[in-house]
Amino acid sequence: MAIDGIQAIEVGTKAPDFELKDNHGRTVRLSDFRGSRNVVLLFYPFAFTGVCTGELCALRDRLPVFVNDDTQLLAVSTDSMHTLRIFAEQEGLEYPLLADFWPHGEAARTYGVFDAEKGCAVRGTFIIDKEGVVRWTVVNDLPDARDLDEYVRALDAL
């Protein structure tokens, strides 16, 4: 899937592992969930921006769908861990916000959703099964919010 030169990894690809700090300074690895949970991996441009705040709060409002015994939501931006901590506290976000801060955008680059010109991730979402394989993906341009119902349908299909 390509948007303005962005080429995200494709369905059927083994999801690249990463190690990032969450908004509390804890290390989170994608491989921590392998064998136990599906992962909704959501890249977003920046904390404290209109569309991003709306998307992340919509996930918060439907959290039991995205964080449960079978599924873990991980939201990634190039913001610093400290920025993400304040953002999560302000918006009441109780799921991991991961800082792809340094090396800047490395995880987003690995998934093919980093916009080097703007210095941030585009709106890319990857649903990864328990074996670590990408089973569904969507990439939207920066101003275009994603449809959470599409996530639910993709999770139900696993």
N, C-alpha and C positions, 0 to 999 in steps of 0.2 A: 504494500500500500504506500503510495507516494503523495506527498503534499509539498509543493514548493521545494523540490529537491530532497525532501526527507524520505528515507527508505527504511521503514521499520522491518524488523525481523518477521519472518512469515510463520503462519500456522504450521505446526508439525515440526518446528525447530526446537531443539533442546534449549531451554531457557538459560541464558548465561548467568552464572552465579555472581553475586556481588556481596560486598561487606560495607555497610554504611552505618553511621550513628543515627539513632533516633532522636526525637526532641528532648529526651531525658539523658542523652549521652550513652545509652546502651548500644552495643554492637548488634546489628541484625544482619543475618545472612539469608539469602533466598534458600540456600540448602538446608537451613534449620527446619524448614517445613516439608522437605521432601519425604515422602512415605507416609505423611500424616495428614496434611491439609492441602487443598487447592489454594492457590494464591490469586487474588485480584491485585495486580501490580499496576498502579495508576501513576503516570508521570503528569505533572502539571507545571505551568510556567513559574508562578510566583505566589507566595503567601500575601495576604492583605490586598489582593486585587479582586475586582468584582466577580468575574466569571469563576475564578478559582475558589473564592470563598463560597459562592453559591453551590458549586459542585461538591465541595468537601462538606458543607453543612447538610446538603441533601443526603450524602452518605451517612453522616452522623444520625440523621433522622430515621434512617432505615438500617441502622447498624447491625441488628441481629441477623439480617440477611447476609451481611458481608463479613462478620466476625462471629464464628461459631465453631463447633467441634469439627466441621468439615472444611471451613473456609477461613482464610486470613486476608485482610485488606492491608496493603502496604502502599502508602502515598509518598511519592518521591518528587522533590524539587531541588533546584540548585541553591536554594537559600541556606544560610548557616543554621546549625543546630540551635543556636540561641534565638534566632528569628523564629524558627519553627516552634520553639517552646512557648514563646509569647503568643504566637498565632493560635496554637492549640488551646492555651489557657483562655484566651479571649473568646474563642468560638466554641469552647466545650467539646473539643475533638478528643475522643478517648481511644483512638487507634494510632498506630505508629506513623509519624511523619518523619521520613528519612531525608537526611541532608546529603545531597550529591554535590557538596560544596567544593571539596578538594580531593584529588585532582578535579578541577571544575567540570562537572557534567560527565564524568567518566561512565557512570552507569547508563545515563541517557544515551551517550554515544554508542555504547555496546548494544543497546536495544534499537539503535537507529532513529531515535526521536529527539536528538539534540539539534537545535537551530544555532549554529555557530555565529551567525550574523547578529542574532538577538541575545546570545549568551544564556539561553535557557532551554528547557525541554518544551516540546510542543505537547498537546494533549493526547498522549498515547496511553492506551490501556491494553494490558495483556492478561488473559486468564490462563493460568498455568495449572496443569493437573498435578495430582499427587506424585507422579513419576517425574515431574519437572519438564514436561513438554508443553509448549504453547498450543493451546486448543482454540483460542479465539482472540481476535485483536481488533481494535478500532483506533484510528488516528484522526484527530480533528485539528484544524487550523486554530491558531491562538484565540480568536474571538468566539469560536463555536463550542458551546457546552455539549457534553456527551449525554446520552440517554441512559439513565440507570436501569430502566426496564430491559434494555438490551443485555446488560450485565447479568441480570437475573435469569433471563432466558438461556444465556450461554452457560451459566452455572448449573441450571436445571438439566442441561443436555449432557453434563459430565457423568 
